[in-house]
């Protein structure tokens, strides 16, 4: 992809039509590999550097807000920019098109996994991908920790979170709440230690005049007004309540889709730090409480999620598909029931993100950061690092004993994980090539074993 603008350096880009913007968001949905960092980099290259639809400062201002929210920040950034450019409709369409390709692909892959997962070739590929997942999760913890753990107080919170969830086995919401309380206290008594980590506070560059430039006045639809905010909030919450009530009416309150609606709404409110942070909570609910899938299937789902474009939290579509396949039918079809459940899980996971942006963005456009608001979120971001390391430990515990008798180790899986770590940490190779190489290695090891 080009990194230089195709416009003359001093020319201001013309207004962008809604259809042109929507084509871009759809394209992004198909090429957005590499997790949130990669997706944000893609948007920056295209929207700030090449097309100059938005300036660097306005892009980072929107991103900093999205980083503070629960939910997938890359998706929320797409919604924010779409909304800023083309009102509410633009934000909704940007978010939907960013997610839709991933939903379709994961439904197809989930079906292949359930029907053909025991075929030796598929099993061999998955055997190799799983060790790569451990390395990728560790890399995510390092990436988030390098931008979040700026002092000993935040490092201490990360260590406490790891012990709380991995040793004491506290539920994830309790860890988030405890971190928020510590952050609130830190913001009051130690404010200089609890400012946001500033992962994106690099020197702001200019790539020439942008359509939405630093000095561009806030458009009328983006100005803060209590009446508009109230209408959007009531509409979003009402849509969620009506949708869930309809599920209960048609399928019963104890059905898999109805329970998924409640569960994934709660999960969406706890995804501080991205998908890796909330996966322990999803595991606790989906595997241990509701038993929609097994621990090994959860690991397989994360492996599939790493190989598809879109936000990693789209693993909820895999969870929903398997939960629907095992306990819900639609029009007498097991497949249609699974697809419907995947759509339900996706809808209730992402609805809060749309509400957060469409309600909060006008306020962000008119205010600056307040330490009393950001300190609890800074502490939560620190706790997320410990939670993600605990997730890697959980995966390693299952994967390294996958093919071995109790008490022994699967050294092939351990070696693959070590090589994947070297590729990610030492040589900075992207996750997709690492996954592909590990998949091929897993196929070879499985055929030899």
C-alpha positions as CSV (number, residue, x, y, z in Angstrom):
1,X,0.0,0.0,0.0
2,X,1.2,3.5,-0.8
3,X,2.4,5.6,2.1
4,X,2.7,8.9,0.3
5,X,-0.3,11.0,-0.6
6,X,-1.5,10.9,-4.3
7,X,-2.7,14.5,-3.9
8,X,-0.4,17.6,-4.5
9,X,1.3,18.4,-1.1
10,X,-0.5,21.7,-0.6
11,X,-4.0,20.7,-2.0
12,X,-6.9,20.1,0.4
13,X,-8.7,16.8,-0.5
14,X,-12.2,17.2,-1.8
15,X,-15.3,16.1,0.2
16,X,-15.7,12.4,0.3
17,X,-19.0,10.8,-0.6
18,X,-20.7,8.3,1.7
19,X,-20.5,5.6,-1.0
20,X,-16.7,6.2,-1.5
21,X,-16.2,6.0,2.3
22,X,-18.2,2.8,2.5
23,X,-16.2,1.1,-0.2
24,X,-13.1,1.8,1.8
25,X,-14.5,0.4,5.1
26,X,-15.6,-2.7,3.2
27,X,-12.1,-3.1,1.8
28,X,-10.6,-2.6,5.2
29,X,-12.9,-5.4,6.6
30,X,-11.3,-7.9,4.2
31,X,-7.6,-6.9,4.7
32,X,-7.5,-6.0,8.4
33,X,-5.1,-8.7,9.5
34,X,-2.6,-8.3,12.3
35,X,-4.8,-7.4,15.3
36,X,-5.7,-3.9,16.5
37,X,-2.1,-2.6,16.0
38,X,-2.1,-3.7,12.4
39,X,-5.6,-2.5,11.7
40,X,-4.9,1.0,13.2
41,X,-1.7,1.2,11.2
42,X,-3.7,0.4,8.0
43,X,-6.2,3.1,8.8
44,X,-3.4,5.6,9.5
45,X,-1.6,4.9,6.3
46,X,-4.7,5.2,4.2
47,X,-6.7,7.9,5.9
48,X,-4.0,10.2,7.3
49,X,-1.1,9.7,4.9
50,X,-2.4,8.8,1.5
51,X,-6.0,10.0,1.3
52,X,-5.7,12.7,3.9
53,X,-9.4,12.4,5.0
54,X,-8.4,13.3,8.6
55,X,-5.3,15.0,10.1
56,X,-2.8,13.2,12.3
57,X,-3.8,15.2,15.4
58,X,-7.6,14.5,14.9
59,X,-6.8,10.8,14.2
60,X,-4.8,10.4,17.4
61,X,-7.4,12.4,19.4
62,X,-10.1,9.9,18.3
63,X,-7.8,6.9,18.9
64,X,-6.9,8.0,22.5
65,X,-10.6,8.0,23.4
66,X,-11.1,4.6,21.8
67,X,-8.1,3.2,23.8
68,X,-9.8,4.2,27.0
69,X,-13.1,2.4,26.2
70,X,-14.0,-1.3,26.7
71,X,-14.3,-3.0,23.3
72,X,-12.2,-3.4,20.2
73,X,-10.4,-0.1,19.7
74,X,-9.8,-0.5,15.9
75,X,-13.5,-1.1,15.3
76,X,-14.4,1.8,17.5
77,X,-11.9,4.1,15.7
78,X,-13.6,3.1,12.4
79,X,-17.0,4.0,13.8
80,X,-15.6,7.3,15.2
81,X,-14.1,8.4,11.9
82,X,-17.1,7.2,9.9
83,X,-19.4,9.2,12.2
84,X,-17.2,12.3,12.1
85,X,-17.3,12.2,8.3
86,X,-20.8,11.2,7.6
87,X,-22.9,11.5,10.7
88,X,-24.5,8.5,12.5
89,X,-25.2,6.5,9.3
90,X,-21.5,6.8,8.3
91,X,-20.4,5.5,11.8
92,X,-22.9,2.6,11.7
93,X,-21.9,1.5,8.2
94,X,-18.2,1.9,8.9
95,X,-18.5,-0.4,12.0
96,X,-20.7,-3.0,10.2
97,X,-18.5,-3.3,7.2
98,X,-15.4,-3.6,9.3
99,X,-16.9,-6.6,11.1
100,X,-19.1,-8.3,8.5
101,X,-16.4,-10.0,6.4
102,X,-14.9,-11.6,9.5
103,X,-18.3,-12.8,10.6
104,X,-19.0,-14.5,7.3
105,X,-15.5,-16.1,7.2
106,X,-15.7,-17.4,10.8
107,X,-19.1,-19.0,10.2
108,X,-17.7,-20.8,7.3
109,X,-14.5,-21.9,9.1
110,X,-16.5,-22.9,12.2
111,X,-18.7,-25.2,10.0
112,X,-15.5,-26.7,8.4
113,X,-14.0,-27.2,11.9
114,X,-17.0,-29.0,13.2
115,X,-17.6,-31.2,10.2
116,X,-14.0,-31.9,9.1
117,X,-12.0,-31.1,12.3
118,X,-11.0,-34.8,12.8
119,X,-9.6,-35.1,9.3
120,X,-5.8,-35.7,9.7
121,X,-4.8,-32.7,7.5
122,X,-7.1,-30.3,9.4
123,X,-6.0,-31.7,12.8
124,X,-2.4,-31.4,11.8
125,X,-2.7,-27.8,10.8
126,X,-4.5,-26.9,14.0
127,X,-1.8,-28.8,16.1
128,X,0.8,-26.5,14.6
129,X,-1.3,-23.3,15.0
130,X,-2.0,-23.7,18.7
131,X,1.7,-23.2,19.9
132,X,1.8,-20.1,17.7
133,X,-1.2,-18.8,19.6
134,X,0.7,-19.0,22.9
135,X,3.5,-16.9,21.4
136,X,1.1,-14.4,19.9
137,X,-0.7,-13.9,23.3
138,X,2.7,-13.4,25.0
139,X,3.6,-10.9,22.3
140,X,0.3,-9.1,22.9
141,X,1.1,-8.9,26.6
142,X,4.6,-7.4,25.8
143,X,3.1,-4.9,23.4
144,X,0.4,-3.7,25.8
145,X,2.8,-3.8,28.7
146,X,5.4,-1.7,26.9
147,X,3.0,1.1,26.5
148,X,1.0,0.7,29.7
149,X,3.5,-0.1,32.5
150,X,5.3,3.2,32.8
151,X,6.2,3.0,36.5
152,X,6.5,0.7,39.4
153,X,2.9,1.4,40.6
154,X,1.4,0.2,37.3
155,X,3.8,-2.8,37.2
156,X,2.6,-3.7,40.7
157,X,-1.0,-3.6,39.6
158,X,-0.2,-5.9,36.6
159,X,1.5,-8.4,39.0
160,X,-1.4,-8.3,41.4
161,X,-3.9,-8.9,38.5
162,X,-1.9,-11.9,37.4
163,X,-1.9,-13.5,40.9
164,X,-5.6,-12.7,41.4
165,X,-6.7,-14.4,38.2
166,X,-4.1,-17.2,37.8
167,X,-3.5,-18.2,41.4
168,X,-6.4,-17.0,43.5
169,X,-8.8,-17.5,40.5
170,X,-10.9,-14.4,41.1
171,X,-13.4,-13.7,38.4
172,X,-12.3,-11.2,35.7
173,X,-14.9,-8.6,36.6
174,X,-13.6,-8.5,40.2
175,X,-10.1,-7.9,38.8
176,X,-11.3,-5.0,36.6
177,X,-13.2,-3.5,39.5
178,X,-10.2,-3.8,41.9
179,X,-7.9,-2.1,39.3
180,X,-10.4,0.7,38.8
181,X,-10.6,1.4,42.5
182,X,-6.8,1.5,42.7
183,X,-6.7,3.8,39.7
184,X,-9.2,6.1,41.3
185,X,-7.1,6.3,44.4
186,X,-4.0,6.8,42.4
187,X,-5.5,9.5,40.4
188,X,-6.4,11.4,43.6
189,X,-3.2,10.9,45.6
190,X,-0.5,10.0,42.9
191,X,-1.8,11.7,39.7
192,X,1.5,11.9,37.9
193,X,1.9,8.1,38.1
194,X,-1.6,7.5,36.6
195,X,-1.7,9.6,33.5
196,X,-2.4,7.5,30.3
197,X,0.6,5.7,29.0
198,X,0.8,7.7,25.9
199,X,1.3,4.9,23.5
200,X,0.3,7.1,20.7
201,X,1.7,10.3,22.0
202,X,4.4,10.4,19.4
203,X,5.3,13.6,17.7
204,X,2.4,14.7,15.5
205,X,3.3,14.9,11.9
206,X,1.6,16.7,9.0
207,X,1.1,15.1,5.6
208,X,-0.4,18.1,4.1
209,X,-3.9,19.7,4.5
210,X,-6.6,17.2,5.4
211,X,-10.3,17.2,4.7
212,X,-10.8,17.1,8.5
213,X,-7.8,19.2,9.5
214,X,-6.5,20.4,12.9
215,X,-8.3,23.7,12.5
216,X,-11.5,22.4,10.8
217,X,-14.5,23.4,12.9
218,X,-16.4,20.6,14.5
219,X,-19.3,19.8,12.2
220,X,-22.8,20.5,13.5
221,X,-23.7,16.8,14.0
222,X,-20.6,16.3,16.2
223,X,-21.2,19.1,18.6
224,X,-22.2,18.1,22.1
225,X,-25.9,18.5,23.0
226,X,-27.8,16.7,25.8
227,X,-30.9,16.2,23.7
228,X,-29.1,14.5,20.8
229,X,-27.0,12.4,23.2
230,X,-30.1,11.3,25.2
231,X,-31.9,10.2,21.9
232,X,-28.9,8.2,20.8
233,X,-28.4,6.5,24.2
234,X,-32.1,5.6,24.5
235,X,-32.2,4.3,20.9
236,X,-29.1,2.1,21.4
237,X,-30.1,0.7,24.8
238,X,-33.7,0.3,23.5
239,X,-32.4,-1.7,20.4
240,X,-30.5,-4.0,22.7
241,X,-33.5,-4.5,25.1
242,X,-36.0,-5.1,22.3
243,X,-33.6,-7.5,20.5
244,X,-33.0,-9.6,23.6
245,X,-36.7,-9.5,24.5
246,X,-37.5,-10.8,21.0
247,X,-35.1,-13.7,21.5
248,X,-36.7,-14.6,24.8
249,X,-40.1,-14.4,23.3
250,X,-39.3,-16.8,20.5
251,X,-36.7,-19.1,22.0
252,X,-37.2,-18.9,25.8
253,X,-35.1,-17.3,28.4
254,X,-33.0,-20.4,29.0
255,X,-32.2,-21.0,25.3
256,X,-28.6,-20.6,24.0
257,X,-29.3,-17.4,22.0
258,X,-31.0,-15.7,24.9
259,X,-28.2,-16.6,27.3
260,X,-25.6,-15.5,24.7
261,X,-27.3,-12.1,24.5
262,X,-26.9,-11.5,28.2
263,X,-23.4,-13.0,28.5
264,X,-21.8,-11.2,25.5
265,X,-23.3,-7.9,26.5
266,X,-21.6,-8.2,29.9
267,X,-18.4,-9.3,28.1
268,X,-18.5,-6.3,25.9
269,X,-18.5,-4.0,28.9
270,X,-15.3,-5.6,30.3
271,X,-13.1,-5.7,27.2
272,X,-10.6,-3.1,28.5
273,X,-7.3,-3.7,26.6
274,X,-8.9,-5.6,23.7
275,X,-9.8,-9.2,23.1
276,X,-6.9,-10.8,24.8
277,X,-8.0,-9.2,28.1
278,X,-11.5,-10.4,28.0
279,X,-10.8,-14.0,26.7
280,X,-10.4,-15.3,30.3
281,X,-13.9,-14.0,31.1
282,X,-15.3,-15.5,27.9
283,X,-13.6,-18.8,28.8
284,X,-15.0,-18.8,32.3
285,X,-18.5,-18.2,31.0
286,X,-18.6,-20.1,27.7
287,X,-16.5,-23.1,28.7
288,X,-17.0,-23.5,32.4
289,X,-20.4,-22.1,33.2
290,X,-22.5,-22.5,30.0
291,X,-20.4,-25.3,28.5
292,X,-21.1,-24.2,24.9
293,X,-17.6,-25.6,24.0
294,X,-14.7,-27.4,25.4
295,X,-11.3,-25.9,26.5
296,X,-9.6,-27.4,23.4
297,X,-12.3,-25.9,21.2
298,X,-11.8,-22.5,22.7
299,X,-8.1,-22.7,21.8
300,X,-8.9,-23.9,18.3
301,X,-11.3,-20.9,18.0
302,X,-8.6,-18.4,18.9
303,X,-6.3,-20.1,16.4
304,X,-9.0,-19.6,13.7
305,X,-9.6,-16.0,14.8
306,X,-5.9,-15.2,14.4
307,X,-6.1,-16.3,10.8
308,X,-9.0,-14.2,9.7
309,X,-9.3,-10.4,9.1
310,X,-11.2,-8.2,11.5
311,X,-11.1,-7.7,15.3
312,X,-9.9,-10.7,17.3
313,X,-12.9,-10.4,19.6
314,X,-14.7,-12.0,16.7
315,X,-13.9,-15.2,18.3
316,X,-17.3,-14.7,19.9
317,X,-18.8,-15.7,16.5
318,X,-17.0,-19.1,16.8
319,X,-18.2,-19.5,20.4
320,X,-21.7,-18.6,19.3
321,X,-21.6,-21.0,16.4
322,X,-20.5,-23.9,18.5
323,X,-23.0,-23.1,21.2
324,X,-25.8,-22.9,18.7
325,X,-24.7,-26.1,16.9
326,X,-24.9,-28.0,20.1
327,X,-28.1,-26.6,21.5
328,X,-30.3,-24.6,19.1
329,X,-32.0,-25.2,15.7
330,X,-33.7,-22.8,13.4
331,X,-36.4,-24.0,11.0
332,X,-35.3,-27.5,11.9
333,X,-31.7,-26.8,10.7
334,X,-28.7,-27.3,13.0
335,X,-26.6,-25.1,10.6
336,X,-29.1,-22.3,10.5
337,X,-29.3,-22.4,14.3
338,X,-25.5,-22.2,14.6
339,X,-25.3,-19.2,12.2
340,X,-28.1,-17.4,14.0
341,X,-26.3,-17.9,17.4
342,X,-23.1,-16.6,15.9
343,X,-24.9,-13.5,14.7
344,X,-26.5,-13.1,18.1
345,X,-23.1,-13.3,19.9
346,X,-21.6,-10.8,17.4
347,X,-24.5,-8.3,17.7
348,X,-24.5,-8.1,21.5
349,X,-20.7,-8.0,21.6
350,X,-20.5,-5.0,19.3
351,X,-23.7,-3.0,20.1
352,X,-22.1,-1.4,23.2
353,X,-19.1,-0.2,21.0
354,X,-21.5,1.7,18.7
355,X,-23.3,3.2,21.7
356,X,-20.0,4.3,23.3
357,X,-18.8,6.1,20.2
358,X,-22.1,7.7,19.1
359,X,-22.8,8.9,22.6
360,X,-19.3,9.8,23.8
361,X,-17.7,11.1,20.7
362,X,-19.4,14.5,20.8
363,X,-18.2,15.0,24.3
364,X,-14.6,14.0,23.3
365,X,-14.7,16.5,20.4
366,X,-15.4,19.3,22.9
367,X,-13.3,18.4,25.9
368,X,-9.8,17.4,26.9
369,X,-8.6,14.6,29.1
370,X,-9.4,14.7,32.8
371,X,-7.1,12.7,35.2
372,X,-10.0,11.7,37.4
373,X,-11.7,10.0,34.4
374,X,-8.6,8.5,32.9
375,X,-6.7,7.3,36.0
376,X,-9.0,4.3,36.7
377,X,-8.7,3.3,33.0
378,X,-4.9,3.6,33.2
379,X,-4.9,1.2,36.1
380,X,-7.2,-1.2,34.3
381,X,-4.9,-1.1,31.3
382,X,-2.0,-2.2,33.6
383,X,-4.1,-5.0,35.1
384,X,-4.9,-6.2,31.6
385,X,-1.2,-7.1,31.1
386,X,-1.3,-9.5,34.0
387,X,-4.6,-11.0,32.8
388,X,-3.2,-11.6,29.3
389,X,-0.1,-13.3,30.7
390,X,-2.4,-15.6,32.7
391,X,-4.2,-16.3,29.5
392,X,-1.0,-17.4,27.8
393,X,-0.3,-19.6,30.9
394,X,-3.7,-21.2,30.6
395,X,-3.2,-22.0,26.9
396,X,0.3,-23.3,27.4
397,X,-0.9,-25.6,30.2
398,X,-3.4,-27.2,27.8
399,X,-1.3,-27.2,24.6
400,X,1.9,-28.6,26.0
401,X,0.1,-31.6,27.3
402,X,-2.2,-32.0,24.3
403,X,-0.7,-35.2,22.8
404,X,1.1,-36.5,25.9
405,X,0.1,-38.8,28.8
406,X,-0.6,-37.1,32.1
407,X,2.5,-35.8,33.7
408,X,4.6,-35.6,30.6
409,X,5.3,-32.8,28.0
410,X,4.6,-32.4,24.3
411,X,8.1,-31.2,23.4
412,X,7.1,-30.6,19.7
413,X,4.5,-28.1,20.8
414,X,7.0,-26.5,23.2
415,X,9.7,-26.2,20.5
416,X,7.1,-24.7,18.1
417,X,6.1,-22.1,20.7
418,X,9.8,-21.2,21.3
419,X,10.4,-20.7,17.6
420,X,7.3,-18.7,17.2
421,X,8.4,-16.4,20.1
422,X,11.8,-15.9,18.5
423,X,10.1,-15.0,15.2
424,X,7.8,-12.5,16.9
425,X,10.1,-11.0,19.4
426,X,13.5,-11.2,17.8
427,X,12.8,-10.9,14.1
428,X,9.5,-8.9,14.3
429,X,7.8,-11.2,11.9
430,X,4.0,-10.6,11.7
431,X,1.5,-13.1,13.2
432,X,0.1,-14.4,9.9
433,X,3.4,-15.7,8.5
434,X,4.2,-17.2,11.9
435,X,0.9,-19.0,12.0
436,X,1.3,-20.2,8.5
437,X,4.8,-21.6,9.2
438,X,3.7,-23.2,12.5
439,X,0.7,-24.8,10.7
440,X,3.0,-26.4,8.1
441,X,5.3,-27.6,10.8
442,X,2.4,-29.0,12.7
443,X,1.2,-30.9,9.6
444,X,4.7,-32.4,9.3
445,X,5.0,-33.4,13.0
446,X,1.5,-34.9,12.9
447,X,2.3,-37.0,9.9
448,X,5.5,-38.3,11.4
449,X,3.8,-39.0,14.8
